[in-house]
Amino acid sequence: MEKKKRRPKYKELREQIEEDFEEIHSKLRYNEKLYNPHKLNLHFDDLPRADAELYRELLVLSREGLKKVKHHGEYFTSHPLYDDGMFWYDLFLLINSAALRIIRDGNQTEIPREIAMGLIENLIEITTYSTVHLGDIKERNYEALGNTLIAFYSKETLELVNKRMRAISSKRAKELINRSIKSAEEFVKKESRG
């Protein structure tokens, strides 16, 4: 009699997934130390500096993180994104803090447009998974996307966001993206009035 393969339990799966994310989480921690040497609380503070090199790293990390989430897609369509070992949570905080620094410094033009747009696309795509379970991670995704939209606001950016959003089927994800767009538009409108 052939023995049936045992399906891994939730705890085992979560541990395997955390392990799968460990290498890129390590890279993320390295970049955080490099750009946040004073260990500021990124829930409340923006980074002391943000530059093109950081944005290149954020794009690579978000691309790799998205690829890993998709690899474990069946799991993440029914389990919280936190189960990646908090990689995406930490990445959202770093992206948000970098965007806030860019907004404050007004140095958007120093970041290559294709890098900023690639990062925005990844932030849009991950909403499908960050909104599976309601919680703090959804809000971190909202802040990272919203502030990145503000930092790189343009008609072309909004067109890209709307185009990418049409490809998403999740109602919750679309709500988050629309909220981010509305926040960015309100901020830009308020700033233009002085």
N, C-alpha and C positions, 0 to 999 in steps of 0.2 A: 504494500500500500504506500502510495506516494504521500509524503507529508506536505500539507499546504503551507505556502509561504506566509509568515506572520507579518501583518501590516504594522509598521512602527507606530507607537503610541504618540500622542500629542507632545509629551515632554521630550521624547527621543527625537522627533521631527524638529521641534524647536531648537534643540541643542545642535542638530546637524546643520540647520539653517544658520544659526549664530556662527558656527564654525566656518561655514561657507563665506560669510560676510567679514570674518575677522581680518583678512589681509587688507581689504579696502577700508575697513574701519580704522586700521592702523595708519594707513595713508592719510585718512581724514584727521585723525588725532595729531599727526605730524604737522599738517598744514594749520591746524588750529593753534598749535604751540608756536609756530612760526609767525602767524599773523595776530595772535592774541597772547603775547609773551607775559603779560601781567595777569593772565587768567581772569579777565573780566567776566562777569556773568552775562552771557550772550542773550539771556531772556530780557535783559534790561539795558544793555550797553551795545553800541556798535563797535566794530573793530577800529583800532587805531589807524589802520591803513587798508586799502584794497587796491589792487592793481591788476594788470592784464595777466600776470603769471598766476595769481590766485584764481582769477576767473577761468583760466585754462584748466587748472586743477579741479575746480568745482564742476566744470563741464565733464571732464574725464570721470570724476567720482560719481556724478549723477548718471552718466551713461552706463558705467559698470554696475552701479547699484540697481538701475532699472533692469539691466540684463539679468541680474541675479534674481530679482523679484519675479520677472517673467519666467525664469527657469523653474521657480517654485510657485508658479502662477496658481495652480490648483489649490495649494495651501493658502496663499494670500488672498484668494477670493472669498475665504470664509474665516480667516484668522487675522488678528490685528497686525499691522505693519511693524509694531514694536518688536515682534518676534524675530526681527532681523538683528537683534542684539543692540537695538537703538541706533543703528547706523543712520537711517533716514531721519530720525528725530534730530540727531546731532548735525546732520548735513543741512536740514532745514534751518536750524539756528544759525549756522555759519553763513549760509546763503543770505538769509535775512539781514544779518549783521553787516555783511559785505555790501548789500544793496543800500542799507541805511548810510554807510560811510560814503558810497558813491553819490547818493542824494545830497548829503551834507557838503561834500567837497565839490560837487558839480563837475566831476571829471569823467563823465560818461564816454566822451570821445576817445579816451585813452584805452578803452576796452574794445577790441575788435567786434564789430556788429555781429558777425557770424557766431562768435563765441557766446555773446549775450543771448542771441536768438535760440541757439542750441540749448542753452540752459533753460530758457523759458519753455521750450518744447518739452524738455524732460520733466519740468515741474508740472506741466499740464498733464502729461501722460501718467505720472505717478498718482494723480488724484484718484484714478480708478481704484487704487489700492489703499490710499490714505483715508478714504471715506467709507471703507467697508464697515468699520466699527467706529461709532462716534466716540470721540475722545480728543485729547490734547494734540495728538499728532496731526489731526485734520486741521486744527488751528495753526499749527506750525507751518503746514503746507500753504495755507491761506496767506499767512504773513510773508513767507518767502516769495511766493508768486506775486502777491500784491505789491510788495516793495520793489521787487525786481521789475515789475511792469512800470512802476513810477520812475525808477532809475533810468530805464531805457524807453520811456514813453514816446510813441510816435504813431502816426496813422498806420504805417507798415507793421508796427508791432501789434497793434490791435487787430489788423487784418489777419496776421499769422495766428493769433490766439483764437479768433473766431473760426478760422479754417480748421485748426487742430481740435477745437472743441466739438465741431460737427462730427468728428470721427469717434467721439466717445459716446457710449450708450448709457452709462450710469447717470441716473438723475441726480444723485448726491454729488457726483464729481462735477457735473455741469453747474449745479448750484454754487459750489465752491469757486469755480472759475468765474462765473458771472459776478459773484460777490467781489472777487479780486479785481475784475475789470471796473466795476462800479467804484470801488475804493480808489483805484488809480485815477479814474476820470475826475472824481470829486476833489482829490488832492491837487491835481494839475489845475483844475478850474479855480480852486481857492488860491493857489499860488500865483496864478496869472492875474488875479484881482489885486494882489499885493497885500 
